[in-house]
């Protein structure tokens, strides 16, 4: 997700002022990827829980 956000940020920055229009496809990509990045699934806490589960580190039961 971080790579996707970085990629769209770079493309958005290089596109110039035409990308500011709401109907521009890159503007939509920018909004969509930044909205998705805010989802709890992509949070750092979620990544830590996933890594601990994959490594077999015990998790509190109320998180499962």
mmCIF file of the N, C-alpha and C atoms, coordinates in Angstrom:
data_MODEL
# 
_entry.id   MODEL 
# 
loop_
_atom_site.group_PDB 
_atom_site.id 
_atom_site.type_symbol 
_atom_site.label_atom_id 
_atom_site.label_alt_id 
_atom_site.label_comp_id 
_atom_site.label_asym_id 
_atom_site.label_entity_id 
_atom_site.label_seq_id 
_atom_site.pdbx_PDB_ins_code 
_atom_site.Cartn_x 
_atom_site.Cartn_y 
_atom_site.Cartn_z 
_atom_site.occupancy 
_atom_site.B_iso_or_equiv 
_atom_site.pdbx_formal_charge 
_atom_site.auth_seq_id 
_atom_site.auth_comp_id 
_atom_site.auth_asym_id 
_atom_site.auth_atom_id 
_atom_site.pdbx_PDB_model_num 
ATOM 1   N N  . UNK A 1 1  ? 0.828   -1.177  0.000   1.00 0.00 ? 1  UNK A N  1 
ATOM 2   C CA . UNK A 1 1  ? 0.000   0.000   0.000   1.00 0.00 ? 1  UNK A CA 1 
ATOM 3   C C  . UNK A 1 1  ? 0.881   1.252   0.000   1.00 0.00 ? 1  UNK A C  1 
ATOM 4   N N  . UNK A 1 2  ? 1.943   1.211   0.792   1.00 0.00 ? 2  UNK A N  1 
ATOM 5   C CA . UNK A 1 2  ? 2.823   2.394   0.827   1.00 0.00 ? 2  UNK A CA 1 
ATOM 6   C C  . UNK A 1 2  ? 3.461   2.657   -0.525  1.00 0.00 ? 2  UNK A C  1 
ATOM 7   N N  . UNK A 1 3  ? 3.828   1.600   -1.226  1.00 0.00 ? 3  UNK A N  1 
ATOM 8   C CA . UNK A 1 3  ? 4.408   1.768   -2.559  1.00 0.00 ? 3  UNK A CA 1 
ATOM 9   C C  . UNK A 1 3  ? 3.389   2.354   -3.526  1.00 0.00 ? 3  UNK A C  1 
ATOM 10  N N  . UNK A 1 4  ? 2.141   1.920   -3.426  1.00 0.00 ? 4  UNK A N  1 
ATOM 11  C CA . UNK A 1 4  ? 1.091   2.448   -4.292  1.00 0.00 ? 4  UNK A CA 1 
ATOM 12  C C  . UNK A 1 4  ? 0.829   3.921   -4.003  1.00 0.00 ? 4  UNK A C  1 
ATOM 13  N N  . UNK A 1 5  ? 0.805   4.281   -2.731  1.00 0.00 ? 5  UNK A N  1 
ATOM 14  C CA . UNK A 1 5  ? 0.609   5.686   -2.353  1.00 0.00 ? 5  UNK A CA 1 
ATOM 15  C C  . UNK A 1 5  ? 1.767   6.533   -2.875  1.00 0.00 ? 5  UNK A C  1 
ATOM 16  N N  . UNK A 1 6  ? 2.992   6.040   -2.705  1.00 0.00 ? 6  UNK A N  1 
ATOM 17  C CA . UNK A 1 6  ? 4.156   6.780   -3.203  1.00 0.00 ? 6  UNK A CA 1 
ATOM 18  C C  . UNK A 1 6  ? 4.100   6.951   -4.720  1.00 0.00 ? 6  UNK A C  1 
ATOM 19  N N  . UNK A 1 7  ? 3.715   5.878   -5.428  1.00 0.00 ? 7  UNK A N  1 
ATOM 20  C CA . UNK A 1 7  ? 3.663   5.939   -6.890  1.00 0.00 ? 7  UNK A CA 1 
ATOM 21  C C  . UNK A 1 7  ? 2.625   6.951   -7.371  1.00 0.00 ? 7  UNK A C  1 
ATOM 22  N N  . UNK A 1 8  ? 1.436   6.928   -6.771  1.00 0.00 ? 8  UNK A N  1 
ATOM 23  C CA . UNK A 1 8  ? 0.400   7.857   -7.212  1.00 0.00 ? 8  UNK A CA 1 
ATOM 24  C C  . UNK A 1 8  ? 0.749   9.291   -6.803  1.00 0.00 ? 8  UNK A C  1 
ATOM 25  N N  . UNK A 1 9  ? 1.421   9.466   -5.686  1.00 0.00 ? 9  UNK A N  1 
ATOM 26  C CA . UNK A 1 9  ? 1.852   10.802  -5.288  1.00 0.00 ? 9  UNK A CA 1 
ATOM 27  C C  . UNK A 1 9  ? 2.874   11.384  -6.273  1.00 0.00 ? 9  UNK A C  1 
ATOM 28  N N  . UNK A 1 10 ? 3.787   10.547  -6.720  1.00 0.00 ? 10 UNK A N  1 
ATOM 29  C CA . UNK A 1 10 ? 4.787   11.005  -7.692  1.00 0.00 ? 10 UNK A CA 1 
ATOM 30  C C  . UNK A 1 10 ? 4.117   11.355  -9.019  1.00 0.00 ? 10 UNK A C  1 
ATOM 31  N N  . UNK A 1 11 ? 3.261   10.460  -9.505  1.00 0.00 ? 11 UNK A N  1 
ATOM 32  C CA . UNK A 1 11 ? 2.560   10.720  -10.772 1.00 0.00 ? 11 UNK A CA 1 
ATOM 33  C C  . UNK A 1 11 ? 1.693   11.963  -10.673 1.00 0.00 ? 11 UNK A C  1 
ATOM 34  N N  . UNK A 1 12 ? 1.017   12.128  -9.545  1.00 0.00 ? 12 UNK A N  1 
ATOM 35  C CA . UNK A 1 12 ? 0.148   13.286  -9.328  1.00 0.00 ? 12 UNK A CA 1 
ATOM 36  C C  . UNK A 1 12 ? 0.968   14.577  -9.342  1.00 0.00 ? 12 UNK A C  1 
ATOM 37  N N  . UNK A 1 13 ? 2.128   14.533  -8.711  1.00 0.00 ? 13 UNK A N  1 
ATOM 38  C CA . UNK A 1 13 ? 2.988   15.712  -8.675  1.00 0.00 ? 13 UNK A CA 1 
ATOM 39  C C  . UNK A 1 13 ? 3.559   16.080  -10.039 1.00 0.00 ? 13 UNK A C  1 
ATOM 40  N N  . UNK A 1 14 ? 3.804   15.082  -10.860 1.00 0.00 ? 14 UNK A N  1 
ATOM 41  C CA . UNK A 1 14 ? 4.385   15.324  -12.180 1.00 0.00 ? 14 UNK A CA 1 
ATOM 42  C C  . UNK A 1 14 ? 3.349   15.693  -13.245 1.00 0.00 ? 14 UNK A C  1 
ATOM 43  N N  . UNK A 1 15 ? 2.082   15.459  -12.951 1.00 0.00 ? 15 UNK A N  1 
ATOM 44  C CA . UNK A 1 15 ? 1.037   15.641  -13.962 1.00 0.00 ? 15 UNK A CA 1 
ATOM 45  C C  . UNK A 1 15 ? 0.696   17.099  -14.242 1.00 0.00 ? 15 UNK A C  1 
ATOM 46  N N  . UNK A 1 16 ? 1.025   17.982  -13.344 1.00 0.00 ? 16 UNK A N  1 
ATOM 47  C CA . UNK A 1 16 ? 0.709   19.386  -13.576 1.00 0.00 ? 16 UNK A CA 1 
ATOM 48  C C  . UNK A 1 16 ? -0.687  19.744  -13.094 1.00 0.00 ? 16 UNK A C  1 
ATOM 49  N N  . UNK A 1 17 ? -1.126  20.930  -13.445 1.00 0.00 ? 17 UNK A N  1 
ATOM 50  C CA . UNK A 1 17 ? -2.380  21.456  -12.905 1.00 0.00 ? 17 UNK A CA 1 
ATOM 51  C C  . UNK A 1 17 ? -3.628  20.827  -13.519 1.00 0.00 ? 17 UNK A C  1 
ATOM 52  N N  . UNK A 1 18 ? -3.501  20.145  -14.645 1.00 0.00 ? 18 UNK A N  1 
ATOM 53  C CA . UNK A 1 18 ? -4.696  19.542  -15.252 1.00 0.00 ? 18 UNK A CA 1 
ATOM 54  C C  . UNK A 1 18 ? -5.255  18.418  -14.390 1.00 0.00 ? 18 UNK A C  1 
ATOM 55  N N  . UNK A 1 19 ? -4.433  17.827  -13.549 1.00 0.00 ? 19 UNK A N  1 
ATOM 56  C CA . UNK A 1 19 ? -4.865  16.718  -12.712 1.00 0.00 ? 19 UNK A CA 1 
ATOM 57  C C  . UNK A 1 19 ? -5.798  17.181  -11.586 1.00 0.00 ? 19 UNK A C  1 
ATOM 58  N N  . UNK A 1 20 ? -5.883  18.467  -11.360 1.00 0.00 ? 20 UNK A N  1 
ATOM 59  C CA . UNK A 1 20 ? -6.712  18.987  -10.278 1.00 0.00 ? 20 UNK A CA 1 
ATOM 60  C C  . UNK A 1 20 ? -8.207  18.912  -10.567 1.00 0.00 ? 20 UNK A C  1 
ATOM 61  N N  . UNK A 1 21 ? -8.572  18.693  -11.802 1.00 0.00 ? 21 UNK A N  1 
ATOM 62  C CA . UNK A 1 21 ? -9.990  18.585  -12.149 1.00 0.00 ? 21 UNK A CA 1 
ATOM 63  C C  . UNK A 1 21 ? -10.556 17.261  -11.644 1.00 0.00 ? 21 UNK A C  1 
ATOM 64  N N  . UNK A 1 22 ? -11.758 17.318  -11.095 1.00 0.00 ? 22 UNK A N  1 
ATOM 65  C CA . UNK A 1 22 ? -12.369 16.138  -10.485 1.00 0.00 ? 22 UNK A CA 1 
ATOM 66  C C  . UNK A 1 22 ? -12.575 14.991  -11.473 1.00 0.00 ? 22 UNK A C  1 
ATOM 67  N N  . UNK A 1 23 ? -12.710 15.279  -12.750 1.00 0.00 ? 23 UNK A N  1 
ATOM 68  C CA . UNK A 1 23 ? -12.959 14.223  -13.730 1.00 0.00 ? 23 UNK A CA 1 
ATOM 69  C C  . UNK A 1 23 ? -11.680 13.637  -14.332 1.00 0.00 ? 23 UNK A C  1 
ATOM 70  N N  . UNK A 1 24 ? -10.533 14.111  -13.901 1.00 0.00 ? 24 UNK A N  1 
ATOM 71  C CA . UNK A 1 24 ? -9.258  13.586  -14.409 1.00 0.00 ? 24 UNK A CA 1 
ATOM 72  C C  . UNK A 1 24 ? -9.018  12.197  -13.806 1.00 0.00 ? 24 UNK A C  1 
ATOM 73  N N  . UNK A 1 25 ? -8.652  11.206  -14.618 1.00 0.00 ? 25 UNK A N  1 
ATOM 74  C CA . UNK A 1 25 ? -8.452  9.842   -14.114 1.00 0.00 ? 25 UNK A CA 1 
ATOM 75  C C  . UNK A 1 25 ? -7.393  9.741   -13.012 1.00 0.00 ? 25 UNK A C  1 
ATOM 76  N N  . UNK A 1 26 ? -6.339  10.523  -13.116 1.00 0.00 ? 26 UNK A N  1 
ATOM 77  C CA . UNK A 1 26 ? -5.293  10.468  -12.098 1.00 0.00 ? 26 UNK A CA 1 
ATOM 78  C C  . UNK A 1 26 ? -5.768  11.064  -10.774 1.00 0.00 ? 26 UNK A C  1 
ATOM 79  N N  . UNK A 1 27 ? -6.644  12.045  -10.859 1.00 0.00 ? 27 UNK A N  1 
ATOM 80  C CA . UNK A 1 27 ? -7.211  12.610  -9.636  1.00 0.00 ? 27 UNK A CA 1 
ATOM 81  C C  . UNK A 1 27 ? -8.050  11.558  -8.922  1.00 0.00 ? 27 UNK A C  1 
ATOM 82  N N  . UNK A 1 28 ? -8.790  10.788  -9.679  1.00 0.00 ? 28 UNK A N  1 
ATOM 83  C CA . UNK A 1 28 ? -9.594  9.712   -9.095  1.00 0.00 ? 28 UNK A CA 1 
ATOM 84  C C  . UNK A 1 28 ? -8.692  8.652   -8.464  1.00 0.00 ? 28 UNK A C  1 
ATOM 85  N N  . UNK A 1 29 ? -7.607  8.294   -9.140  1.00 0.00 ? 29 UNK A N  1 
ATOM 86  C CA . UNK A 1 29 ? -6.650  7.329   -8.577  1.00 0.00 ? 29 UNK A CA 1 
ATOM 87  C C  . UNK A 1 29 ? -6.066  7.846   -7.267  1.00 0.00 ? 29 UNK A C  1 
ATOM 88  N N  . UNK A 1 30 ? -5.725  9.136   -7.259  1.00 0.00 ? 30 UNK A N  1 
ATOM 89  C CA . UNK A 1 30 ? -5.170  9.761   -6.066  1.00 0.00 ? 30 UNK A CA 1 
ATOM 90  C C  . UNK A 1 30 ? -6.147  9.647   -4.897  1.00 0.00 ? 30 UNK A C  1 
ATOM 91  N N  . UNK A 1 31 ? -7.394  9.998   -5.147  1.00 0.00 ? 31 UNK A N  1 
ATOM 92  C CA . UNK A 1 31 ? -8.417  9.924   -4.080  1.00 0.00 ? 31 UNK A CA 1 
ATOM 93  C C  . UNK A 1 31 ? -8.639  8.492   -3.636  1.00 0.00 ? 31 UNK A C  1 
ATOM 94  N N  . UNK A 1 32 ? -8.737  7.565   -4.594  1.00 0.00 ? 32 UNK A N  1 
ATOM 95  C CA . UNK A 1 32 ? -9.029  6.175   -4.256  1.00 0.00 ? 32 UNK A CA 1 
ATOM 96  C C  . UNK A 1 32 ? -7.907  5.536   -3.453  1.00 0.00 ? 32 UNK A C  1 
ATOM 97  N N  . UNK A 1 33 ? -6.665  5.757   -3.867  1.00 0.00 ? 33 UNK A N  1 
ATOM 98  C CA . UNK A 1 33 ? -5.551  5.108   -3.180  1.00 0.00 ? 33 UNK A CA 1 
ATOM 99  C C  . UNK A 1 33 ? -5.344  5.698   -1.789  1.00 0.00 ? 33 UNK A C  1 
ATOM 100 N N  . UNK A 1 34 ? -5.560  6.995   -1.643  1.00 0.00 ? 34 UNK A N  1 
ATOM 101 C CA . UNK A 1 34 ? -5.420  7.604   -0.320  1.00 0.00 ? 34 UNK A CA 1 
ATOM 102 C C  . UNK A 1 34 ? -6.583  7.210   0.598   1.00 0.00 ? 34 UNK A C  1 
ATOM 103 N N  . UNK A 1 35 ? -7.756  7.006   0.042   1.00 0.00 ? 35 UNK A N  1 
ATOM 104 C CA . UNK A 1 35 ? -8.883  6.522   0.838   1.00 0.00 ? 35 UNK A CA 1 
ATOM 105 C C  . UNK A 1 35 ? -8.622  5.094   1.294   1.00 0.00 ? 35 UNK A C  1 
ATOM 106 N N  . UNK A 1 36 ? -8.158  4.264   0.388   1.00 0.00 ? 36 UNK A N  1 
ATOM 107 C CA . UNK A 1 36 ? -7.849  2.881   0.745   1.00 0.00 ? 36 UNK A CA 1 
ATOM 108 C C  . UNK A 1 36 ? -6.751  2.774   1.783   1.00 0.00 ? 36 UNK A C  1 
ATOM 109 N N  . UNK A 1 37 ? -5.778  3.662   1.715   1.00 0.00 ? 37 UNK A N  1 
ATOM 110 C CA . UNK A 1 37 ? -4.670  3.634   2.668   1.00 0.00 ? 37 UNK A CA 1 
ATOM 111 C C  . UNK A 1 37 ? -5.135  3.942   4.086   1.00 0.00 ? 37 UNK A C  1 
ATOM 112 N N  . UNK A 1 38 ? -6.261  4.608   4.222   1.00 0.00 ? 38 UNK A N  1 
ATOM 113 C CA . UNK A 1 38 ? -6.789  4.931   5.545   1.00 0.00 ? 38 UNK A CA 1 
ATOM 114 C C  . UNK A 1 38 ? -7.551  3.762   6.167   1.00 0.00 ? 38 UNK A C  1 
ATOM 115 N N  . UNK A 1 39 ? -7.772  2.707   5.405   1.00 0.00 ? 39 UNK A N  1 
ATOM 116 C CA . UNK A 1 39 ? -8.522  1.554   5.903   1.00 0.00 ? 39 UNK A CA 1 
ATOM 117 C C  . UNK A 1 39 ? -7.728  0.866   7.011   1.00 0.00 ? 39 UNK A C  1 
ATOM 118 N N  . UNK A 1 40 ? -8.409  0.342   8.003   1.00 0.00 ? 40 UNK A N  1 
ATOM 119 C CA . UNK A 1 40 ? -7.773  -0.297  9.153   1.00 0.00 ? 40 UNK A CA 1 
ATOM 120 C C  . UNK A 1 40 ? -6.910  -1.481  8.737   1.00 0.00 ? 40 UNK A C  1 
ATOM 121 N N  . UNK A 1 41 ? -7.276  -2.148  7.655   1.00 0.00 ? 41 UNK A N  1 
ATOM 122 C CA . UNK A 1 41 ? -6.504  -3.309  7.202   1.00 0.00 ? 41 UNK A CA 1 
ATOM 123 C C  . UNK A 1 41 ? -5.065  -2.931  6.865   1.00 0.00 ? 41 UNK A C  1 
ATOM 124 N N  . UNK A 1 42 ? -4.834  -1.722  6.416   1.00 0.00 ? 42 UNK A N  1 
ATOM 125 C CA . UNK A 1 42 ? -3.497  -1.294  6.017   1.00 0.00 ? 42 UNK A CA 1 
ATOM 126 C C  . UNK A 1 42 ? -2.770  -0.518  7.108   1.00 0.00 ? 42 UNK A C  1 
ATOM 127 N N  . UNK A 1 43 ? -3.311  -0.506  8.312   1.00 0.00 ? 43 UNK A N  1 
ATOM 128 C CA . UNK A 1 43 ? -2.672  0.221   9.405   1.00 0.00 ? 43 UNK A CA 1 
ATOM 129 C C  . UNK A 1 43 ? -1.425  -0.528  9.877   1.00 0.00 ? 43 UNK A C  1 
ATOM 130 N N  . UNK A 1 44 ? -0.522  0.174   10.543  1.00 0.00 ? 44 UNK A N  1 
ATOM 131 C CA . UNK A 1 44 ? 0.685   -0.474  11.052  1.00 0.00 ? 44 UNK A CA 1 
ATOM 132 C C  . UNK A 1 44 ? 0.349   -1.475  12.149  1.00 0.00 ? 44 UNK A C  1 
ATOM 133 N N  . UNK A 1 45 ? -0.697  -1.201  12.933  1.00 0.00 ? 45 UNK A N  1 
ATOM 134 C CA . UNK A 1 45 ? -1.105  -2.145  13.979  1.00 0.00 ? 45 UNK A CA 1 
ATOM 135 C C  . UNK A 1 45 ? -1.571  -3.458  13.357  1.00 0.00 ? 45 UNK A C  1 
ATOM 136 N N  . UNK A 1 46 ? -2.292  -3.378  12.265  1.00 0.00 ? 46 UNK A N  1 
ATOM 137 C CA . UNK A 1 46 ? -2.755  -4.581  11.578  1.00 0.00 ? 46 UNK A CA 1 
ATOM 138 C C  . UNK A 1 46 ? -1.568  -5.375  11.030  1.00 0.00 ? 46 UNK A C  1 
ATOM 139 N N  . UNK A 1 47 ? -0.596  -4.694  10.484  1.00 0.00 ? 47 UNK A N  1 
ATOM 140 C CA . UNK A 1 47 ? 0.600   -5.368  9.960   1.00 0.00 ? 47 UNK A CA 1 
ATOM 141 C C  . UNK A 1 47 ? 1.361   -6.070  11.083  1.00 0.00 ? 47 UNK A C  1 
ATOM 142 N N  . UNK A 1 48 ? 1.439   -5.442  12.237  1.00 0.00 ? 48 UNK A N  1 
ATOM 143 C CA . UNK A 1 48 ? 2.118   -6.061  13.384  1.00 0.00 ? 48 UNK A CA 1 
ATOM 144 C C  . UNK A 1 48 ? 1.377   -7.310  13.847  1.00 0.00 ? 48 UNK A C  1 
ATOM 145 N N  . UNK A 1 49 ? 0.049   -7.233  13.917  1.00 0.00 ? 49 UNK A N  1 
ATOM 146 C CA . UNK A 1 49 ? -0.740  -8.403  14.320  1.00 0.00 ? 49 UNK A CA 1 
ATOM 147 C C  . UNK A 1 49 ? -0.556  -9.551  13.330  1.00 0.00 ? 49 UNK A C  1 
ATOM 148 N N  . UNK A 1 50 ? -0.558  -9.225  12.046  1.00 0.00 ? 50 UNK A N  1 
ATOM 149 C CA . UNK A 1 50 ? -0.371  -10.253 11.015  1.00 0.00 ? 50 UNK A CA 1 
ATOM 150 C C  . UNK A 1 50 ? 1.000   -10.910 11.163  1.00 0.00 ? 50 UNK A C  1 
ATOM 151 N N  . UNK A 1 51 ? 2.036   -10.104 11.344  1.00 0.00 ? 51 UNK A N  1 
ATOM 152 C CA . UNK A 1 51 ? 3.390   -10.646 11.480  1.00 0.00 ? 51 UNK A CA 1 
ATOM 153 C C  . UNK A 1 51 ? 3.504   -11.532 12.713  1.00 0.00 ? 51 UNK A C  1 
ATOM 154 N N  . UNK A 1 52 ? 2.925   -11.095 13.819  1.00 0.00 ? 52 UNK A N  1 
ATOM 155 C CA . UNK A 1 52 ? 2.983   -11.909 15.044  1.00 0.00 ? 52 UNK A CA 1 
ATOM 156 C C  . UNK A 1 52 ? 2.246   -13.224 14.863  1.00 0.00 ? 52 UNK A C  1 
ATOM 157 N N  . UNK A 1 53 ? 1.132   -13.190 14.156  1.00 0.00 ? 53 UNK A N  1 
ATOM 158 C CA . UNK A 1 53 ? 0.375   -14.408 13.911  1.00 0.00 ? 53 UNK A CA 1 
ATOM 159 C C  . UNK A 1 53 ? 1.178   -15.356 13.031  1.00 0.00 ? 53 UNK A C  1 
ATOM 160 N N  . UNK A 1 54 ? 1.782   -14.825 11.975  1.00 0.00 ? 54 UNK A N  1 
ATOM 161 C CA . UNK A 1 54 ? 2.577   -15.663 11.066  1.00 0.00 ? 54 UNK A CA 1 
ATOM 162 C C  . UNK A 1 54 ? 3.803   -16.245 11.748  1.00 0.00 ? 54 UNK A C  1 
ATOM 163 N N  . UNK A 1 55 ? 4.366   -15.514 12.712  1.00 0.00 ? 55 UNK A N  1 
ATOM 164 C CA . UNK A 1 55 ? 5.561   -15.983 13.417  1.00 0.00 ? 55 UNK A CA 1 
ATOM 165 C C  . UNK A 1 55 ? 5.215   -16.832 14.640  1.00 0.00 ? 55 UNK A C  1 
ATOM 166 N N  . UNK A 1 56 ? 3.928   -16.979 14.939  1.00 0.00 ? 56 UNK A N  1 
ATOM 167 C CA . UNK A 1 56 ? 3.507   -17.813 16.049  1.00 0.00 ? 56 UNK A CA 1 
ATOM 168 C C  . UNK A 1 56 ? 3.632   -17.165 17.409  1.00 0.00 ? 56 UNK A C  1 
ATOM 169 N N  . UNK A 1 57 ? 3.695   -15.858 17.452  1.00 0.00 ? 57 UNK A N  1 
ATOM 170 C CA . UNK A 1 57 ? 3.763   -15.145 18.720  1.00 0.00 ? 57 UNK A CA 1 
ATOM 171 C C  . UNK A 1 57 ? 2.347   -15.025 19.258  1.00 0.00 ? 57 UNK A C  1 
ATOM 172 N N  . UNK A 1 58 ? 2.180   -15.378 20.522  1.00 0.00 ? 58 UNK A N  1 
ATOM 173 C CA . UNK A 1 58 ? 0.833   -15.415 21.095  1.00 0.00 ? 58 UNK A CA 1 
ATOM 174 C C  . UNK A 1 58 ? 0.177   -14.047 21.091  1.00 0.00 ? 58 UNK A C  1 
ATOM 175 N N  . UNK A 1 59 ? -1.115  -14.050 20.729  1.00 0.00 ? 59 UNK A N  1 
ATOM 176 C CA . UNK A 1 59 ? -1.912  -12.843 20.656  1.00 0.00 ? 59 UNK A CA 1 
ATOM 177 C C  . UNK A 1 59 ? -2.958  -12.857 21.772  1.00 0.00 ? 59 UNK A C  1 
ATOM 178 N N  . UNK A 1 60 ? -3.324  -11.698 22.275  1.00 0.00 ? 60 UNK A N  1 
ATOM 179 C CA . UNK A 1 60 ? -4.467  -11.662 23.209  1.00 0.00 ? 60 UNK A CA 1 
ATOM 180 C C  . UNK A 1 60 ? -5.720  -12.140 22.478  1.00 0.00 ? 60 UNK A C  1 
ATOM 181 N N  . UNK A 1 61 ? -6.568  -12.891 23.148  1.00 0.00 ? 61 UNK A N  1 
ATOM 182 C CA . UNK A 1 61 ? -7.740  -13.477 22.502  1.00 0.00 ? 61 UNK A CA 1 
ATOM 183 C C  . UNK A 1 61 ? -8.770  -12.451 22.099  1.00 0.00 ? 61 UNK A C  1 
ATOM 184 N N  . UNK A 1 62 ? -8.824  -11.286 22.739  1.00 0.00 ? 62 UNK A N  1 
ATOM 185 C CA . UNK A 1 62 ? -9.824  -10.294 22.368  1.00 0.00 ? 62 UNK A CA 1 
ATOM 186 C C  . UNK A 1 62 ? -9.532  -9.638  21.030  1.00 0.00 ? 62 UNK A C  1 
ATOM 187 N N  . UNK A 1 63 ? -8.347  -9.842  20.457  1.00 0.00 ? 63 UNK A N  1 
ATOM 188 C CA . UNK A 1 63 ? -8.022  -9.305  19.129  1.00 0.00 ? 63 UNK A CA 1 
ATOM 189 C C  . UNK A 1 63 ? -8.467  -10.231 18.012  1.00 0.00 ? 63 UNK A C  1 
ATOM 190 N N  . UNK A 1 64 ? -8.738  -11.469 18.332  1.00 0.00 ? 64 UNK A N  1 
ATOM 191 C CA . UNK A 1 64 ? -9.042  -12.445 17.285  1.00 0.00 ? 64 UNK A CA 1 
ATOM 192 C C  . UNK A 1 64 ? -10.479 -12.504 16.956  1.00 0.00 ? 64 UNK A C  1 
# 
